[in-house]
Amino acid sequence: MGKPARAFKGAAGHAAAGAAALGSPAMTDQVLLCYCTYPDSPQSENFARTLVEEGLATCINRLPGVRSTYRWEGKVSTDSEELLLIKTTAARFEALKARLLELHPYELPELIAVPVEYGHAAYLDWVRAGVAG
């Protein structure tokens, strides 16, 4: 009896699948999903809109109702925030970071970028096109 086919294709297949997820060959700039918390306030919409209008992000999801517990200046606090899921590219990350640090009300805003390894190619191309300038 033969071995069943494996869904995992090994390192070579994995790399090829990853390349396919990047979208069209002409648009290989790495898409990033950036996490940022923002005070739960009406200003979060303006903050998100500014980053999109300035071509630093293609889309920002605002998830309200996040409760963050953290240590700041030796004290543990809990606050209500919005979690922003910011879609951009590696090429635009430094400009996004600079503008975010300029606009954000926190002294030390959270900004964590995670590379998107897999995704719907057409969507990833849309993200790239939205920040291509």
MARFIDO-496886 format. One record per atom (N, C-alpha, C): atom name; residue in one letter; residue number from 1; x, y, z. Coordinates in steps of 0.1 Angstrom, whole numbers, plus 5000, padded with zeros to 4 digits. Example, Ala and Ser with C-alpha at 12.3 -4.5 7.8 and 13.67 -1.06 7.14 Angstrom:
BEGIN
<atom atom="N" res="A" n="1" x="5132" y="4943" z="5078"/>
<atom atom="CA" res="A" n="1" x="5123" y="4955" z="5078"/>
<atom atom="C" res="A" n="1" x="5132" y="4967" z="5078"/>
<atom atom="N" res="S" n="2" x="5128" y="4978" z="5071"/>
<atom atom="CA" res="S" n="2" x="5137" y="4989" z="5071"/>
<atom atom="C" res="S" n="2" x="5129" y="5000" z="5079"/>
This chain:
BEGIN
<atom atom="N" res="M" n="1" x="5008" y="4988" z="5000"/>
<atom atom="CA" res="M" n="1" x="5000" y="5000" z="5000"/>
<atom atom="C" res="M" n="1" x="5009" y="5012" z="5000"/>
<atom atom="N" res="G" n="2" x="5006" y="5022" z="4991"/>
<atom atom="CA" res="G" n="2" x="5014" y="5034" z="4990"/>
<atom atom="C" res="G" n="2" x="5011" y="5044" z="5001"/>
<atom atom="N" res="K" n="3" x="5020" y="5053" z="5002"/>
<atom atom="CA" res="K" n="3" x="5018" y="5064" z="5012"/>
<atom atom="C" res="K" n="3" x="5008" y="5074" z="5007"/>
<atom atom="N" res="P" n="4" x="4999" y="5079" z="5015"/>
<atom atom="CA" res="P" n="4" x="4990" y="5089" z="5011"/>
<atom atom="C" res="P" n="4" x="4997" y="5102" z="5007"/>
<atom atom="N" res="A" n="5" x="4991" y="5109" z="4997"/>
<atom atom="CA" res="A" n="5" x="4997" y="5122" z="4993"/>
<atom atom="C" res="A" n="5" x="4997" y="5131" z="5005"/>
<atom atom="N" res="R" n="6" x="5007" y="5139" z="5006"/>
<atom atom="CA" res="R" n="6" x="5008" y="5149" z="5017"/>
<atom atom="C" res="R" n="6" x="5004" y="5163" z="5012"/>
<atom atom="N" res="A" n="7" x="4997" y="5170" z="5021"/>
<atom atom="CA" res="A" n="7" x="4993" y="5183" z="5017"/>
<atom atom="C" res="A" n="7" x="5005" y="5193" z="5017"/>
<atom atom="N" res="F" n="8" x="5015" y="5190" z="5026"/>
<atom atom="CA" res="F" n="8" x="5027" y="5198" z="5027"/>
<atom atom="C" res="F" n="8" x="5037" y="5193" z="5016"/>
<atom atom="N" res="K" n="9" x="5042" y="5203" z="5008"/>
<atom atom="CA" res="K" n="9" x="5050" y="5199" z="4997"/>
<atom atom="C" res="K" n="9" x="5065" y="5200" z="5000"/>
<atom atom="N" res="G" n="10" x="5069" y="5202" z="5012"/>
<atom atom="CA" res="G" n="10" x="5083" y="5203" z="5015"/>
<atom atom="C" res="G" n="10" x="5088" y="5218" z="5013"/>
<atom atom="N" res="A" n="11" x="5100" y="5220" z="5015"/>
<atom atom="CA" res="A" n="11" x="5106" y="5234" z="5015"/>
<atom atom="C" res="A" n="11" x="5104" y="5240" z="5001"/>
<atom atom="N" res="A" n="12" x="5106" y="5232" z="4990"/>
<atom atom="CA" res="A" n="12" x="5105" y="5238" z="4977"/>
<atom atom="C" res="A" n="12" x="5090" y="5242" z="4974"/>
<atom atom="N" res="G" n="13" x="5081" y="5233" z="4977"/>
<atom atom="CA" res="G" n="13" x="5067" y="5236" z="4975"/>
<atom atom="C" res="G" n="13" x="5062" y="5247" z="4984"/>
<atom atom="N" res="H" n="14" x="5067" y="5248" z="4996"/>
<atom atom="CA" res="H" n="14" x="5064" y="5258" z="5005"/>
<atom atom="C" res="H" n="14" x="5068" y="5272" z="5000"/>
<atom atom="N" res="A" n="15" x="5080" y="5273" z="4995"/>
<atom atom="CA" res="A" n="15" x="5085" y="5285" z="4989"/>
<atom atom="C" res="A" n="15" x="5077" y="5289" z="4977"/>
<atom atom="N" res="A" n="16" x="5074" y="5279" z="4968"/>
<atom atom="CA" res="A" n="16" x="5066" y="5282" z="4956"/>
<atom atom="C" res="A" n="16" x="5052" y="5287" z="4960"/>
<atom atom="N" res="A" n="17" x="5046" y="5281" z="4970"/>
<atom atom="CA" res="A" n="17" x="5032" y="5285" z="4974"/>
<atom atom="C" res="A" n="17" x="5033" y="5299" z="4980"/>
<atom atom="N" res="G" n="18" x="5044" y="5302" z="4987"/>
<atom atom="CA" res="G" n="18" x="5046" y="5316" z="4993"/>
<atom atom="C" res="G" n="18" x="5047" y="5326" z="4982"/>
<atom atom="N" res="A" n="19" x="5055" y="5323" z="4972"/>
<atom atom="CA" res="A" n="19" x="5057" y="5332" z="4961"/>
<atom atom="C" res="A" n="19" x="5043" y="5335" z="4954"/>
<atom atom="N" res="A" n="20" x="5035" y="5324" z="4952"/>
<atom atom="CA" res="A" n="20" x="5022" y="5326" z="4946"/>
<atom atom="C" res="A" n="20" x="5013" y="5335" z="4954"/>
<atom atom="N" res="A" n="21" x="5014" y="5334" z="4967"/>
<atom atom="CA" res="A" n="21" x="5006" y="5342" z="4976"/>
<atom atom="C" res="A" n="21" x="5010" y="5357" z="4975"/>
<atom atom="N" res="L" n="22" x="5022" y="5360" z="4971"/>
<atom atom="CA" res="L" n="22" x="5027" y="5374" z="4970"/>
<atom atom="C" res="L" n="22" x="5019" y="5381" z="4959"/>
<atom atom="N" res="G" n="23" x="5013" y="5374" z="4950"/>
<atom atom="CA" res="G" n="23" x="5005" y="5381" z="4939"/>
<atom atom="C" res="G" n="23" x="5013" y="5381" z="4927"/>
<atom atom="N" res="S" n="24" x="5011" y="5391" z="4918"/>
<atom atom="CA" res="S" n="24" x="5017" y="5391" z="4905"/>
<atom atom="C" res="S" n="24" x="5032" y="5394" z="4907"/>
<atom atom="N" res="P" n="25" x="5040" y="5388" z="4897"/>
<atom atom="CA" res="P" n="25" x="5055" y="5390" z="4898"/>
<atom atom="C" res="P" n="25" x="5059" y="5404" z="4899"/>
<atom atom="N" res="A" n="26" x="5052" y="5413" z="4892"/>
<atom atom="CA" res="A" n="26" x="5056" y="5427" z="4892"/>
<atom atom="C" res="A" n="26" x="5054" y="5434" z="4905"/>
<atom atom="N" res="M" n="27" x="5046" y="5428" z="4914"/>
<atom atom="CA" res="M" n="27" x="5043" y="5434" z="4927"/>
<atom atom="C" res="M" n="27" x="5047" y="5425" z="4938"/>
<atom atom="N" res="T" n="28" x="5060" y="5424" z="4941"/>
<atom atom="CA" res="T" n="28" x="5065" y="5415" z="4951"/>
<atom atom="C" res="T" n="28" x="5068" y="5422" z="4964"/>
<atom atom="N" res="D" n="29" x="5065" y="5434" z="4966"/>
<atom atom="CA" res="D" n="29" x="5067" y="5441" z="4979"/>
<atom atom="C" res="D" n="29" x="5059" y="5434" z="4990"/>
<atom atom="N" res="Q" n="30" x="5066" y="5430" z="5000"/>
<atom atom="CA" res="Q" n="30" x="5060" y="5423" z="5012"/>
<atom atom="C" res="Q" n="30" x="5049" y="5431" z="5018"/>
<atom atom="N" res="V" n="31" x="5037" y="5425" z="5019"/>
<atom atom="CA" res="V" n="31" x="5026" y="5431" z="5026"/>
<atom atom="C" res="V" n="31" x="5028" y="5429" z="5041"/>
<atom atom="N" res="L" n="32" x="5025" y="5439" z="5049"/>
<atom atom="CA" res="L" n="32" x="5026" y="5438" z="5063"/>
<atom atom="C" res="L" n="32" x="5012" y="5440" z="5070"/>
<atom atom="N" res="L" n="33" x="5010" y="5433" z="5080"/>
<atom atom="CA" res="L" n="33" x="4998" y="5436" z="5089"/>
<atom atom="C" res="L" n="33" x="5004" y="5442" z="5102"/>
<atom atom="N" res="C" n="34" x="5001" y="5454" z="5104"/>
<atom atom="CA" res="C" n="34" x="5006" y="5461" z="5116"/>
<atom atom="C" res="C" n="34" x="4995" y="5463" z="5127"/>
<atom atom="N" res="Y" n="35" x="4999" y="5460" z="5139"/>
<atom atom="CA" res="Y" n="35" x="4991" y="5461" z="5150"/>
<atom atom="C" res="Y" n="35" x="4994" y="5474" z="5157"/>
<atom atom="N" res="C" n="36" x="4984" y="5482" z="5161"/>
<atom atom="CA" res="C" n="36" x="4986" y="5494" z="5168"/>
<atom atom="C" res="C" n="36" x="4973" y="5497" z="5177"/>
<atom atom="N" res="T" n="37" x="4975" y="5500" z="5189"/>
<atom atom="CA" res="T" n="37" x="4964" y="5503" z="5198"/>
<atom atom="C" res="T" n="37" x="4963" y="5519" z="5198"/>
<atom atom="N" res="Y" n="38" x="4950" y="5523" z="5200"/>
<atom atom="CA" res="Y" n="38" x="4947" y="5537" z="5200"/>
<atom atom="C" res="Y" n="38" x="4937" y="5539" z="5211"/>
<atom atom="N" res="P" n="39" x="4937" y="5551" z="5218"/>
<atom atom="CA" res="P" n="39" x="4927" y="5553" z="5228"/>
<atom atom="C" res="P" n="39" x="4913" y="5552" z="5222"/>
<atom atom="N" res="D" n="40" x="4904" y="5546" z="5229"/>
<atom atom="CA" res="D" n="40" x="4890" y="5544" z="5225"/>
<atom atom="C" res="D" n="40" x="4884" y="5558" z="5225"/>
<atom atom="N" res="S" n="41" x="4884" y="5564" z="5213"/>
<atom atom="CA" res="S" n="41" x="4879" y="5578" z="5213"/>
<atom atom="C" res="S" n="41" x="4875" y="5581" z="5198"/>
<atom atom="N" res="P" n="42" x="4867" y="5592" z="5197"/>
<atom atom="CA" res="P" n="42" x="4863" y="5596" z="5183"/>
<atom atom="C" res="P" n="42" x="4875" y="5599" z="5174"/>
<atom atom="N" res="Q" n="43" x="4886" y="5603" z="5179"/>
<atom atom="CA" res="Q" n="43" x="4897" y="5607" z="5171"/>
<atom atom="C" res="Q" n="43" x="4904" y="5595" z="5164"/>
<atom atom="N" res="S" n="44" x="4901" y="5583" z="5168"/>
<atom atom="CA" res="S" n="44" x="4907" y="5571" z="5161"/>
<atom atom="C" res="S" n="44" x="4903" y="5570" z="5146"/>
<atom atom="N" res="E" n="45" x="4890" y="5574" z="5143"/>
<atom atom="CA" res="E" n="45" x="4886" y="5574" z="5129"/>
<atom atom="C" res="E" n="45" x="4894" y="5584" z="5121"/>
<atom atom="N" res="N" n="46" x="4897" y="5596" z="5126"/>
<atom atom="CA" res="N" n="46" x="4905" y="5606" z="5119"/>
<atom atom="C" res="N" n="46" x="4919" y="5601" z="5118"/>
<atom atom="N" res="F" n="47" x="4924" y="5595" z="5128"/>
<atom atom="CA" res="F" n="47" x="4938" y="5589" z="5128"/>
<atom atom="C" res="F" n="47" x="4939" y="5579" z="5116"/>
<atom atom="N" res="A" n="48" x="4930" y="5570" z="5116"/>
<atom atom="CA" res="A" n="48" x="4930" y="5559" z="5106"/>
<atom atom="C" res="A" n="48" x="4928" y="5565" z="5092"/>
<atom atom="N" res="R" n="49" x="4918" y="5574" z="5090"/>
<atom atom="CA" res="R" n="49" x="4916" y="5580" z="5078"/>
<atom atom="C" res="R" n="49" x="4928" y="5588" z="5072"/>
<atom atom="N" res="T" n="50" x="4935" y="5595" z="5081"/>
<atom atom="CA" res="T" n="50" x="4947" y="5602" z="5077"/>
<atom atom="C" res="T" n="50" x="4957" y="5593" z="5071"/>
<atom atom="N" res="L" n="51" x="4960" y="5582" z="5078"/>
<atom atom="CA" res="L" n="51" x="4970" y="5572" z="5073"/>
<atom atom="C" res="L" n="51" x="4966" y="5567" z="5059"/>
<atom atom="N" res="V" n="52" x="4953" y="5564" z="5057"/>
<atom atom="CA" res="V" n="52" x="4949" y="5559" z="5044"/>
<atom atom="C" res="V" n="52" x="4949" y="5570" z="5034"/>
<atom atom="N" res="E" n="53" x="4944" y="5581" z="5037"/>
<atom atom="CA" res="E" n="53" x="4944" y="5592" z="5027"/>
<atom atom="C" res="E" n="53" x="4958" y="5596" z="5023"/>
<atom atom="N" res="E" n="54" x="4968" y="5595" z="5032"/>
<atom atom="CA" res="E" n="54" x="4982" y="5599" z="5028"/>
<atom atom="C" res="E" n="54" x="4989" y="5587" z="5021"/>
<atom atom="N" res="G" n="55" x="4983" y="5576" z="5018"/>
<atom atom="CA" res="G" n="55" x="4989" y="5565" z="5011"/>
<atom atom="C" res="G" n="55" x="4999" y="5557" z="5019"/>
<atom atom="N" res="L" n="56" x="4997" y="5557" z="5032"/>
<atom atom="CA" res="L" n="56" x="5006" y="5550" z="5041"/>
<atom atom="C" res="L" n="56" x="5000" y="5536" z="5045"/>
<atom atom="N" res="A" n="57" x="4987" y="5535" z="5043"/>
<atom atom="CA" res="A" n="57" x="4980" y="5522" z="5045"/>
<atom atom="C" res="A" n="57" x="4969" y="5521" z="5035"/>
<atom atom="N" res="T" n="58" x="4966" y="5509" z="5031"/>
<atom atom="CA" res="T" n="58" x="4955" y="5507" z="5022"/>
<atom atom="C" res="T" n="58" x="4941" y="5506" z="5029"/>
<atom atom="N" res="C" n="59" x="4942" y="5499" z="5041"/>
<atom atom="CA" res="C" n="59" x="4930" y="5496" z="5048"/>
<atom atom="C" res="C" n="59" x="4934" y="5496" z="5063"/>
<atom atom="N" res="I" n="60" x="4925" y="5501" z="5072"/>
<atom atom="CA" res="I" n="60" x="4927" y="5500" z="5086"/>
<atom atom="C" res="I" n="60" x="4914" y="5495" z="5092"/>
<atom atom="N" res="N" n="61" x="4914" y="5484" z="5099"/>
<atom atom="CA" res="N" n="61" x="4903" y="5479" z="5106"/>
<atom atom="C" res="N" n="61" x="4904" y="5484" z="5120"/>
<atom atom="N" res="R" n="62" x="4893" y="5489" z="5126"/>
<atom atom="CA" res="R" n="62" x="4893" y="5494" z="5140"/>
<atom atom="C" res="R" n="62" x="4884" y="5485" z="5148"/>
<atom atom="N" res="L" n="63" x="4890" y="5479" z="5157"/>
<atom atom="CA" res="L" n="63" x="4883" y="5469" z="5166"/>
<atom atom="C" res="L" n="63" x="4881" y="5476" z="5180"/>
<atom atom="N" res="P" n="64" x="4869" y="5480" z="5183"/>
<atom atom="CA" res="P" n="64" x="4867" y="5487" z="5196"/>
<atom atom="C" res="P" n="64" x="4866" y="5476" z="5207"/>
<atom atom="N" res="G" n="65" x="4866" y="5481" z="5219"/>
<atom atom="CA" res="G" n="65" x="4863" y="5473" z="5231"/>
<atom atom="C" res="G" n="65" x="4875" y="5465" z="5235"/>
<atom atom="N" res="V" n="66" x="4887" y="5468" z="5231"/>
<atom atom="CA" res="V" n="66" x="4899" y="5461" z="5236"/>
<atom atom="C" res="V" n="66" x="4902" y="5466" z="5250"/>
<atom atom="N" res="R" n="67" x="4905" y="5457" z="5259"/>
<atom atom="CA" res="R" n="67" x="4909" y="5461" z="5272"/>
<atom atom="C" res="R" n="67" x="4924" y="5457" z="5273"/>
<atom atom="N" res="S" n="68" x="4933" y="5467" z="5275"/>
<atom atom="CA" res="S" n="68" x="4947" y="5464" z="5276"/>
<atom atom="C" res="S" n="68" x="4952" y="5466" z="5290"/>
<atom atom="N" res="T" n="69" x="4959" y="5456" z="5295"/>
<atom atom="CA" res="T" n="69" x="4966" y="5457" z="5308"/>
<atom atom="C" res="T" n="69" x="4981" y="5457" z="5306"/>
<atom atom="N" res="Y" n="70" x="4987" y="5467" z="5311"/>
<atom atom="CA" res="Y" n="70" x="5001" y="5470" z="5308"/>
<atom atom="C" res="Y" n="70" x="5008" y="5476" z="5320"/>
<atom atom="N" res="R" n="71" x="5022" y="5475" z="5320"/>
<atom atom="CA" res="R" n="71" x="5030" y="5482" z="5330"/>
<atom atom="C" res="R" n="71" x="5036" y="5495" z="5323"/>
<atom atom="N" res="W" n="72" x="5034" y="5506" z="5330"/>
<atom atom="CA" res="W" n="72" x="5039" y="5519" z="5325"/>
<atom atom="C" res="W" n="72" x="5044" y="5527" z="5336"/>
<atom atom="N" res="E" n="73" x="5057" y="5530" z="5336"/>
<atom atom="CA" res="E" n="73" x="5064" y="5538" z="5346"/>
<atom atom="C" res="E" n="73" x="5062" y="5532" z="5360"/>
<atom atom="N" res="G" n="74" x="5063" y="5518" z="5360"/>
<atom atom="CA" res="G" n="74" x="5063" y="5511" z="5373"/>
<atom atom="C" res="G" n="74" x="5049" y="5508" z="5378"/>
<atom atom="N" res="K" n="75" x="5038" y="5512" z="5371"/>
<atom atom="CA" res="K" n="75" x="5025" y="5510" z="5376"/>
<atom atom="C" res="K" n="75" x="5017" y="5501" z="5366"/>
<atom atom="N" res="V" n="76" x="5009" y="5492" z="5371"/>
<atom atom="CA" res="V" n="76" x="5001" y="5484" z="5362"/>
<atom atom="C" res="V" n="76" x="4987" y="5491" z="5361"/>
<atom atom="N" res="S" n="77" x="4983" y="5492" z="5348"/>
<atom atom="CA" res="S" n="77" x="4971" y="5499" z="5345"/>
<atom atom="C" res="S" n="77" x="4963" y="5491" z="5335"/>
<atom atom="N" res="T" n="78" x="4950" y="5494" z="5334"/>
<atom atom="CA" res="T" n="78" x="4941" y="5488" z="5324"/>
<atom atom="C" res="T" n="78" x="4933" y="5499" z="5318"/>
<atom atom="N" res="D" n="79" x="4933" y="5499" z="5305"/>
<atom atom="CA" res="D" n="79" x="4925" y="5509" z="5297"/>
<atom atom="C" res="D" n="79" x="4917" y="5503" z="5286"/>
<atom atom="N" res="S" n="80" x="4907" y="5511" z="5282"/>
<atom atom="CA" res="S" n="80" x="4899" y="5507" z="5270"/>
<atom atom="C" res="S" n="80" x="4906" y="5513" z="5258"/>
<atom atom="N" res="E" n="81" x="4908" y="5505" z="5247"/>
<atom atom="CA" res="E" n="81" x="4914" y="5510" z="5235"/>
<atom atom="C" res="E" n="81" x="4907" y="5504" z="5223"/>
<atom atom="N" res="E" n="82" x="4911" y="5509" z="5212"/>
<atom atom="CA" res="E" n="82" x="4908" y="5502" z="5199"/>
<atom atom="C" res="E" n="82" x="4921" y="5496" z="5194"/>
<atom atom="N" res="L" n="83" x="4919" y="5484" z="5188"/>
<atom atom="CA" res="L" n="83" x="4930" y="5477" z="5181"/>
<atom atom="C" res="L" n="83" x="4929" y="5480" z="5167"/>
<atom atom="N" res="L" n="84" x="4939" y="5486" z="5161"/>
<atom atom="CA" res="L" n="84" x="4940" y="5490" z="5147"/>
<atom atom="C" res="L" n="84" x="4948" y="5479" z="5139"/>
<atom atom="N" res="L" n="85" x="4942" y="5473" z="5129"/>
<atom atom="CA" res="L" n="85" x="4949" y="5464" z="5120"/>
<atom atom="C" res="L" n="85" x="4952" y="5471" z="5107"/>
<atom atom="N" res="I" n="86" x="4964" y="5475" z="5106"/>
<atom atom="CA" res="I" n="86" x="4969" y="5484" z="5095"/>
<atom atom="C" res="I" n="86" x="4975" y="5475" z="5084"/>
<atom atom="N" res="K" n="87" x="4970" y="5476" z="5071"/>
<atom atom="CA" res="K" n="87" x="4976" y="5469" z="5060"/>
<atom atom="C" res="K" n="87" x="4984" y="5479" z="5052"/>
<atom atom="N" res="T" n="88" x="4997" y="5475" z="5051"/>
<atom atom="CA" res="T" n="88" x="5007" y="5483" z="5043"/>
<atom atom="C" res="T" n="88" x="5017" y="5474" z="5037"/>
<atom atom="N" res="T" n="89" x="5028" y="5480" z="5032"/>
<atom atom="CA" res="T" n="89" x="5039" y="5472" z="5027"/>
<atom atom="C" res="T" n="89" x="5052" y="5475" z="5034"/>
<atom atom="N" res="A" n="90" x="5062" y="5466" z="5032"/>
<atom atom="CA" res="A" n="90" x="5075" y="5469" z="5037"/>
<atom atom="C" res="A" n="90" x="5081" y="5482" z="5032"/>
<atom atom="N" res="A" n="91" x="5078" y="5485" z="5020"/>
<atom atom="CA" res="A" n="91" x="5084" y="5497" z="5014"/>
<atom atom="C" res="A" n="91" x="5078" y="5510" z="5020"/>
<atom atom="N" res="R" n="92" x="5066" y="5509" z="5025"/>
<atom atom="CA" res="R" n="92" x="5059" y="5521" z="5031"/>
<atom atom="C" res="R" n="92" x="5060" y="5521" z="5046"/>
<atom atom="N" res="F" n="93" x="5066" y="5511" z="5052"/>
<atom atom="CA" res="F" n="93" x="5066" y="5509" z="5067"/>
<atom atom="C" res="F" n="93" x="5073" y="5521" z="5074"/>
<atom atom="N" res="E" n="94" x="5084" y="5525" z="5070"/>
<atom atom="CA" res="E" n="94" x="5092" y="5536" z="5077"/>
<atom atom="C" res="E" n="94" x="5084" y="5549" z="5076"/>
<atom atom="N" res="A" n="95" x="5078" y="5552" z="5065"/>
<atom atom="CA" res="A" n="95" x="5070" y="5564" z="5064"/>
<atom atom="C" res="A" n="95" x="5057" y="5563" z="5072"/>
<atom atom="N" res="L" n="96" x="5051" y="5551" z="5072"/>
<atom atom="CA" res="L" n="96" x="5039" y="5549" z="5081"/>
<atom atom="C" res="L" n="96" x="5044" y="5551" z="5096"/>
<atom atom="N" res="K" n="97" x="5055" y="5545" z="5100"/>
<atom atom="CA" res="K" n="97" x="5059" y="5546" z="5114"/>
<atom atom="C" res="K" n="97" x="5062" y="5561" z="5117"/>
<atom atom="N" res="A" n="98" x="5069" y="5568" z="5109"/>
<atom atom="CA" res="A" n="98" x="5072" y="5582" z="5112"/>
<atom atom="C" res="A" n="98" x="5059" y="5590" z="5114"/>
<atom atom="N" res="R" n="99" x="5049" y="5588" z="5105"/>
<atom atom="CA" res="R" n="99" x="5037" y="5596" z="5106"/>
<atom atom="C" res="R" n="99" x="5028" y="5591" z="5118"/>
<atom atom="N" res="L" n="100" x="5028" y="5578" z="5120"/>
<atom atom="CA" res="L" n="100" x="5021" y="5573" z="5132"/>
<atom atom="C" res="L" n="100" x="5027" y="5579" z="5145"/>
<atom atom="N" res="L" n="101" x="5040" y="5579" z="5146"/>
<atom atom="CA" res="L" n="101" x="5046" y="5585" z="5158"/>
<atom atom="C" res="L" n="101" x="5043" y="5600" z="5159"/>
<atom atom="N" res="E" n="102" x="5042" y="5607" z="5148"/>
<atom atom="CA" res="E" n="102" x="5038" y="5621" z="5148"/>
<atom atom="C" res="E" n="102" x="5024" y="5624" z="5153"/>
<atom atom="N" res="L" n="103" x="5015" y="5615" z="5148"/>
<atom atom="CA" res="L" n="103" x="5000" y="5618" z="5151"/>
<atom atom="C" res="L" n="103" x="4995" y="5611" z="5164"/>
<atom atom="N" res="H" n="104" x="5001" y="5600" z="5168"/>
<atom atom="CA" res="H" n="104" x="4996" y="5592" z="5179"/>
<atom atom="C" res="H" n="104" x="4997" y="5600" z="5192"/>
<atom atom="N" res="P" n="105" x="4986" y="5599" z="5200"/>
<atom atom="CA" res="P" n="105" x="4986" y="5606" z="5213"/>
<atom atom="C" res="P" n="105" x="4995" y="5600" z="5224"/>
<atom atom="N" res="Y" n="106" x="4999" y="5587" z="5222"/>
<atom atom="CA" res="Y" n="106" x="5007" y="5581" z="5233"/>
<atom atom="C" res="Y" n="106" x="5021" y="5585" z="5232"/>
<atom atom="N" res="E" n="107" x="5028" y="5585" z="5243"/>
<atom atom="CA" res="E" n="107" x="5042" y="5587" z="5243"/>
<atom atom="C" res="E" n="107" x="5050" y="5576" z="5236"/>
<atom atom="N" res="L" n="108" x="5045" y="5564" z="5238"/>
<atom atom="CA" res="L" n="108" x="5051" y="5552" z="5233"/>
<atom atom="C" res="L" n="108" x="5041" y="5543" z="5226"/>
<atom atom="N" res="P" n="109" x="5037" y="5546" z="5214"/>
<atom atom="CA" res="P" n="109" x="5026" y="5539" z="5208"/>
<atom atom="C" res="P" n="109" x="5031" y="5525" z="5204"/>
<atom atom="N" res="E" n="110" x="5021" y="5515" z="5205"/>
<atom atom="CA" res="E" n="110" x="5024" y="5502" z="5200"/>
<atom atom="C" res="E" n="110" x="5024" y="5502" z="5185"/>
<atom atom="N" res="L" n="111" x="5034" y="5496" z="5178"/>
<atom atom="CA" res="L" n="111" x="5034" y="5494" z="5164"/>
<atom atom="C" res="L" n="111" x="5042" y="5481" z="5162"/>
<atom atom="N" res="I" n="112" x="5035" y="5471" z="5158"/>
<atom atom="CA" res="I" n="112" x="5042" y="5458" z="5155"/>
<atom atom="C" res="I" n="112" x="5038" y="5454" z="5141"/>
<atom atom="N" res="A" n="113" x="5047" y="5451" z="5133"/>
<atom atom="CA" res="A" n="113" x="5045" y="5447" z="5119"/>
<atom atom="C" res="A" n="113" x="5048" y="5432" z="5117"/>
<atom atom="N" res="V" n="114" x="5038" y="5425" z="5111"/>
<atom atom="CA" res="V" n="114" x="5040" y="5411" z="5109"/>
<atom atom="C" res="V" n="114" x="5039" y="5409" z="5094"/>
<atom atom="N" res="P" n="115" x="5049" y="5402" z="5088"/>
<atom atom="CA" res="P" n="115" x="5048" y="5400" z="5073"/>
<atom atom="C" res="P" n="115" x="5037" y="5390" z="5070"/>
<atom atom="N" res="V" n="116" x="5030" y="5392" z="5059"/>
<atom atom="CA" res="V" n="116" x="5019" y="5383" z="5055"/>
<atom atom="C" res="V" n="116" x="5026" y="5373" z="5046"/>
<atom atom="N" res="E" n="117" x="5026" y="5361" z="5050"/>
<atom atom="CA" res="E" n="117" x="5033" y="5350" z="5042"/>
<atom atom="C" res="E" n="117" x="5023" y="5345" z="5032"/>
<atom atom="N" res="Y" n="118" x="5011" y="5343" z="5035"/>
<atom atom="CA" res="Y" n="118" x="5001" y="5338" z="5026"/>
<atom atom="C" res="Y" n="118" x="4988" y="5347" z="5026"/>
<atom atom="N" res="G" n="119" x="4981" y="5347" z="5015"/>
<atom atom="CA" res="G" n="119" x="4969" y="5354" z="5015"/>
<atom atom="C" res="G" n="119" x="4963" y="5353" z="5001"/>
<atom atom="N" res="H" n="120" x="4951" y="5359" z="4999"/>
<atom atom="CA" res="H" n="120" x="4945" y="5359" z="4986"/>
<atom atom="C" res="H" n="120" x="4953" y="5369" z="4977"/>
<atom atom="N" res="A" n="121" x="4958" y="5364" z="4967"/>
<atom atom="CA" res="A" n="121" x="4968" y="5372" z="4958"/>
<atom atom="C" res="A" n="121" x="4961" y="5385" z="4953"/>
<atom atom="N" res="A" n="122" x="4949" y="5385" z="4949"/>
<atom atom="CA" res="A" n="122" x="4942" y="5397" z="4944"/>
<atom atom="C" res="A" n="122" x="4941" y="5407" z="4956"/>
<atom atom="N" res="Y" n="123" x="4938" y="5403" z="4968"/>
<atom atom="CA" res="Y" n="123" x="4937" y="5412" z="4979"/>
<atom atom="C" res="Y" n="123" x="4951" y="5418" z="4982"/>
<atom atom="N" res="L" n="124" x="4961" y="5410" z="4982"/>
<atom atom="CA" res="L" n="124" x="4975" y="5414" z="4985"/>
<atom atom="C" res="L" n="124" x="4979" y="5424" z="4974"/>
<atom atom="N" res="D" n="125" x="4976" y="5422" z="4962"/>
<atom atom="CA" res="D" n="125" x="4979" y="5431" z="4951"/>
<atom atom="C" res="D" n="125" x="4972" y="5445" z="4954"/>
<atom atom="N" res="W" n="126" x="4959" y="5444" z="4958"/>
<atom atom="CA" res="W" n="126" x="4951" y="5456" z="4961"/>
<atom atom="C" res="W" n="126" x="4958" y="5464" z="4973"/>
<atom atom="N" res="V" n="127" x="4963" y="5457" z="4983"/>
<atom atom="CA" res="V" n="127" x="4970" y="5464" z="4994"/>
<atom atom="C" res="V" n="127" x="4982" y="5471" z="4988"/>
<atom atom="N" res="R" n="128" x="4990" y="5464" z="4980"/>
<atom atom="CA" res="R" n="128" x="5002" y="5470" z="4974"/>
<atom atom="C" res="R" n="128" x="4999" y="5482" z="4965"/>
<atom atom="N" res="A" n="129" x="4988" y="5481" z="4957"/>
<atom atom="CA" res="A" n="129" x="4984" y="5492" z="4948"/>
<atom atom="C" res="A" n="129" x="4980" y="5504" z="4956"/>
<atom atom="N" res="G" n="130" x="4974" y="5502" z="4968"/>
<atom atom="CA" res="G" n="130" x="4968" y="5513" z="4976"/>
<atom atom="C" res="G" n="130" x="4979" y="5521" z="4982"/>
<atom atom="N" res="V" n="131" x="4991" y="5516" z="4983"/>
<atom atom="CA" res="V" n="131" x="5002" y="5524" z="4990"/>
<atom atom="C" res="V" n="131" x="5013" y="5527" z="4980"/>
<atom atom="N" res="A" n="132" x="5011" y="5523" z="4967"/>
<atom atom="CA" res="A" n="132" x="5022" y="5524" z="4957"/>
<atom atom="C" res="A" n="132" x="5025" y="5539" z="4954"/>
<atom atom="N" res="G" n="133" x="5016" y="5548" z="4958"/>
<atom atom="CA" res="G" n="133" x="5019" y="5562" z="4956"/>
<atom atom="C" res="G" n="133" x="5017" y="5566" z="4942"/>
